[in-house]
Amino acid sequence: MTDSTVTMVGTLDPRGGWEARGCTIAQAVEVVATRSAFLLLREAFYGTTRFDDFAERVGISEPVAAARLKELVEAGLLERQPYREPGQRTRLEYRLTDMGADLFPVLVALSEWGDRWLTPAGVEMQHHECGARVRAELRCDAGHPLTLGEVDHLPGAGTKEAFARDGGEGLDDPVGSDMGHVAQFLGEGGAYCVDVHAASPVVGAGKGAGCSWLPLDIRRRHLLRWPRPRRRAGAARG
């Protein structure tokens, strides 16, 4: 048993003060939501491309294989490419996209976990050039290997980046308002406020009730509970 956990930092502490909406883990699980989808991806990494081979190697019926492959194509993990054997009609085969190939470390990690805690498969992956075993390892950008207890979980830059993409260039850090359901950004010449409880989050530019609300592609509640920054000299109050 281990007592180690990821450490919540900054506005994510305490954990009960925010909700994990827009979680990329949840989004990824939605994309690969079934056992058969994972196994079809395994086969794609092993070089399987033909529909009949996918169904046979994964051990699922053709209707199930067709449905799962269709979902993986629609999600962007696989793509269909035409092929034709001599004397045969043109058919479609399935190839990994860049998005699908990026899931390879996930499958390697699952394989390692299964070898350690379940029944070893009796096969392993090696580096083609040097013959060393291939492993999935957790490291920071500086190259340090990490354990669970050495990881901090904190707000990222995605929220400010979303504002910059939608014309909010030059915005400061968000300021949680007293209204409870609105977060404010202080920008050049005015305040920007976001209704984070709206069905489609919107951003308003202006002052007070005179804001004009515009669509903004962000996840709800991401802007709540940020620390209050120092105001810019001459920045307007919303």
C-alpha positions in Angstrom: 0.0 0.0 0.0 1.2 3.5 -0.7 0.2 6.9 0.8 1.7 8.8 -2.1 -0.6 10.9 -4.2 -0.4 13.8 -6.6 -0.1 17.1 -4.7 -2.8 19.7 -5.4 -1.2 23.2 -5.7 -2.4 26.7 -5.8 -6.1 27.2 -6.7 -6.6 23.4 -6.9 -6.0 23.1 -3.1 -8.3 22.2 -1.5 -9.5 19.6 -3.9 -13.1 20.1 -2.8 -13.0 23.7 -4.1 -13.2 22.8 -7.8 -14.6 20.3 -10.2 -12.7 18.2 -12.7 -14.8 19.4 -15.7 -13.1 19.3 -19.0 -10.6 16.7 -17.7 -8.4 15.4 -20.5 -8.3 12.0 -18.9 -12.1 11.8 -19.1 -12.0 13.0 -22.7 -9.4 10.4 -23.6 -11.4 7.6 -22.0 -14.4 8.7 -24.0 -12.4 8.3 -27.2 -11.2 4.8 -26.4 -14.1 3.7 -24.2 -14.2 -0.1 -24.7 -12.0 -3.1 -24.3 -12.4 -4.0 -28.0 -11.4 -0.5 -29.1 -8.1 -0.8 -27.1 -7.4 -4.2 -28.6 -8.1 -3.0 -32.1 -5.6 -0.2 -31.5 -3.1 -2.8 -30.2 -3.5 -4.7 -33.5 -3.0 -1.5 -35.5 0.3 -1.0 -33.6 1.2 -4.6 -34.4 0.7 -3.9 -38.1 -2.8 -5.2 -38.7 -4.6 -3.2 -41.4 -7.4 -5.5 -42.9 -10.9 -5.6 -41.5 -11.0 -9.4 -41.4 -7.7 -9.6 -39.6 -8.8 -7.1 -37.0 -12.0 -9.1 -36.2 -10.2 -12.4 -36.0 -7.2 -11.3 -34.0 -9.2 -9.4 -31.4 -11.8 -12.2 -31.2 -14.9 -10.1 -31.9 -17.7 -10.4 -34.4 -17.6 -8.5 -37.6 -20.5 -6.2 -36.7 -18.7 -5.2 -33.4 -15.4 -4.8 -35.3 -17.1 -2.6 -37.9 -18.7 -0.4 -35.2 -15.5 0.0 -33.2 -13.3 0.7 -36.2 -15.8 3.3 -37.4 -15.7 5.0 -34.0 -11.9 5.0 -34.0 -11.9 6.6 -37.5 -14.4 9.2 -36.5 -12.3 10.0 -33.4 -9.2 10.5 -35.6 -7.1 7.6 -34.3 -7.4 5.6 -37.5 -7.9 6.5 -41.1 -9.2 4.5 -44.1 -7.0 4.0 -47.1 -8.1 2.2 -50.3 -6.2 -0.9 -51.5 -6.7 -3.4 -54.3 -5.3 -6.9 -54.7 -4.9 -8.3 -58.3 -8.2 -9.4 -59.7 -10.2 -8.0 -56.7 -12.3 -5.0 -56.1 -11.0 -2.0 -54.2 -11.3 -2.3 -50.4 -10.4 -0.2 -47.4 -7.7 -0.8 -44.9 -7.0 1.0 -41.6 -3.9 2.9 -40.7 -2.8 4.7 -37.6 -2.9 8.5 -37.7 -0.4 10.7 -35.8 -3.1 11.1 -33.1 -3.5 7.3 -32.9 0.3 6.7 -32.8 0.6 9.1 -29.9 -1.3 6.5 -27.8 1.5 4.0 -28.1 3.1 5.0 -24.7 -0.2 4.4 -23.1 -0.4 0.8 -24.4 3.2 0.2 -23.4 2.4 1.4 -19.8 -0.6 -0.9 -19.7 1.5 -3.8 -20.9 4.1 -3.1 -18.2 1.4 -2.8 -15.5 -0.2 -6.1 -16.6 3.2 -7.9 -16.6 3.8 -6.7 -13.0 0.5 -7.1 -11.4 -1.4 -9.7 -13.5 -0.2 -12.5 -15.7 3.0 -11.8 -17.8 2.3 -12.1 -21.5 5.6 -13.8 -22.2 6.6 -11.2 -24.8 8.4 -7.9 -24.5 9.3 -4.9 -26.6 12.9 -4.0 -27.4 14.6 -1.1 -29.1 15.3 -2.2 -32.7 18.8 -0.7 -32.8 20.3 -1.5 -29.4 18.1 -4.4 -28.1 17.3 -2.7 -24.8 13.8 -3.2 -23.3 11.3 -0.5 -24.1 9.6 1.0 -21.0 7.1 3.8 -20.3 8.7 6.1 -17.8 7.4 9.3 -16.1 9.8 12.3 -16.4 9.5 16.0 -16.2 10.6 18.3 -19.1 14.0 18.7 -17.4 14.5 14.9 -17.7 14.1 13.9 -14.0 12.4 10.6 -13.4 9.4 11.0 -11.1 7.3 9.0 -8.6 3.7 9.7 -7.8 4.5 11.7 -4.7 6.8 14.0 -6.6 4.1 15.3 -8.9 2.2 18.6 -8.4 -1.2 19.3 -10.0 -1.8 22.9 -10.7 -3.8 25.2 -13.1 -2.2 25.3 -16.6 -1.9 28.0 -19.2 -4.8 26.7 -21.3 -7.3 29.2 -19.9 -5.3 32.2 -20.8 -4.3 30.7 -24.2 -8.0 30.3 -24.9 -8.6 34.0 -24.3 -5.6 34.9 -26.5 -7.0 32.8 -29.4 -10.4 34.6 -29.1 -9.1 38.1 -29.1 -8.1 38.5 -25.4 -4.5 39.3 -26.1 -2.7 41.0 -23.2 -5.0 39.7 -20.5 -3.8 39.4 -16.9 -4.5 36.4 -14.7 -8.3 35.9 -14.1 -9.9 37.4 -11.0 -12.7 35.5 -9.2 -15.6 37.9 -8.8 -18.0 38.1 -5.9 -20.9 37.1 -8.1 -19.9 33.4 -7.7 -20.7 32.5 -11.3 -18.6 35.0 -13.2 -14.8 35.4 -13.5 -13.2 38.6 -14.6 -10.2 39.3 -16.7 -8.5 42.7 -16.6 -7.3 43.6 -20.1 -6.2 46.7 -21.9 -8.8 49.4 -21.4 -11.5 47.3 -19.6 -12.7 44.2 -17.9 -13.5 40.9 -19.5 -15.9 38.7 -17.7 -17.0 35.1 -18.4 -20.3 33.5 -17.5 -18.8 30.1 -16.7 -22.2 28.5 -15.9 -23.7 29.2 -19.3 -24.5 26.3 -21.5 -22.1 27.8 -24.0 -19.5 29.9 -22.1 -19.3 33.5 -23.3 -17.0 36.4 -22.7 -18.0 40.0 -22.3 -15.9 43.0 -23.0 -16.8 46.3 -21.4 -17.9 47.5 -18.0 -20.7 46.2 -15.7 -24.0 45.4 -17.2 -22.9 47.1 -20.5 -20.8 44.1 -21.5 -21.5 42.7 -24.9 -21.3 38.9 -24.6 -19.4 37.0 -27.2 -18.8 33.2 -27.7 -15.7 31.8 -26.2 -14.4 28.3 -26.6 -13.4 27.4 -23.0 -14.5 24.8 -20.5 -16.9 25.8 -17.8 -15.6 26.7 -14.3 -11.9 26.7 -15.3 -11.7 30.4 -14.4 -13.0 30.1 -10.8 -10.8 30.5 -7.7 -7.7 32.0 -9.2 -5.6 34.2 -6.9 -6.3 38.0 -7.3 -3.4 39.6 -9.2 -2.3 43.2 -8.7 -4.2 45.5 -11.0 -2.4 47.3 -13.8 -2.1 51.0 -13.5 -5.1 52.6 -15.1 -6.9 49.3 -15.7 -10.7 49.8 -15.6 -12.8 48.0 -13.0 -15.7 46.0 -14.4 
